[in-house]
Amino acid sequence: MRRVIVRYKVRPDQAEHNAELVRAVYAELSETRPEGFRYATFRLEDGVSFVHVASTEGESPLPASAAFQAFTAGIAERCEEPPVTDVVELVGSYAV
């Protein structure tokens, strides 16, 4: 299973727009229900930092998602700090 964490910081005037674009990705995922894919997005307490956590058993469905393409299309303009992607290894978890 491949696990990825992406973190970035948007400009304050773009925070709600970014959240709306993220919600559209989840709406599409709810319709398509890709098998073997888990995805969560968190907005940090500062209101402008976002963390996306994905795990997949195979290829990620996100590149083929129209909503995800719309989200990534303007990410550079929305960001104060660009996305940083890390592939991570699960060491342990509890009730997640």
C-alpha positions in Angstrom: 0.0 0.0 0.0 1.3 3.4 -0.9 0.8 6.3 1.5 1.4 9.9 0.7 1.1 13.1 2.7 1.0 16.5 0.9 1.2 19.8 2.8 1.0 23.4 1.7 -0.1 26.9 2.8 -2.5 29.0 0.8 -2.8 32.8 0.8 -5.4 34.0 3.4 -7.7 35.3 0.7 -7.6 31.9 -1.0 -8.3 29.6 2.0 -12.0 29.2 1.6 -11.8 28.9 -2.2 -9.2 26.1 -1.7 -11.5 24.4 0.8 -14.4 24.6 -1.7 -12.2 23.0 -4.4 -11.2 20.2 -2.0 -14.9 19.6 -1.1 -15.6 19.2 -4.9 -13.0 16.4 -5.0 -14.7 14.6 -2.2 -18.1 15.0 -3.8 -16.7 13.4 -7.0 -15.0 10.6 -5.0 -18.4 9.9 -3.2 -19.9 9.4 -6.7 -17.1 7.3 -8.2 -16.2 5.4 -5.0 -12.8 4.2 -6.1 -11.9 0.8 -4.6 -8.8 0.5 -2.4 -8.4 4.3 -2.0 -8.5 6.3 1.2 -8.1 10.0 1.3 -8.5 12.7 4.0 -7.8 16.5 4.0 -7.2 18.6 7.1 -7.1 22.4 7.5 -4.7 23.3 10.3 -5.6 25.7 13.1 -4.0 28.6 11.3 -6.8 28.4 8.7 -4.4 28.5 5.7 -2.3 25.3 6.0 -3.7 22.1 4.5 -2.6 18.5 4.8 -3.8 15.8 2.5 -3.3 12.1 3.4 -3.8 9.4 0.8 -3.3 5.7 0.7 -4.0 3.4 -2.2 -3.6 -0.2 -3.3 -2.5 0.6 -6.8 -2.9 3.7 -8.9 -4.4 6.8 -7.4 -7.7 7.8 -9.0 -7.0 11.5 -8.4 -5.2 12.3 -11.7 -8.3 11.1 -13.7 -10.7 13.1 -11.5 -12.1 16.3 -13.1 -12.5 17.9 -9.7 -8.9 17.1 -8.7 -7.7 18.5 -12.0 -9.6 21.8 -11.3 -8.1 21.8 -7.8 -4.5 21.4 -9.1 -4.9 23.8 -12.0 -4.6 26.9 -9.9 -2.7 25.6 -6.9 0.4 27.7 -7.6 -1.5 30.9 -7.6 -3.4 30.1 -4.4 -0.3 29.1 -2.4 1.9 31.1 -0.2 4.0 27.9 0.4 3.9 25.3 -2.4 2.8 21.7 -1.9 5.4 19.3 -0.5 4.8 15.7 -1.1 6.2 12.9 1.1 5.8 9.2 0.7 5.4 7.8 4.2 5.6 4.5 5.9 3.0 3.6 8.5 4.7 2.7 11.8 1.6 2.3 13.9 -2.0 3.5 14.3 -4.8 3.3 16.7 -8.5 3.3 15.7 -7.8 5.0 12.4 
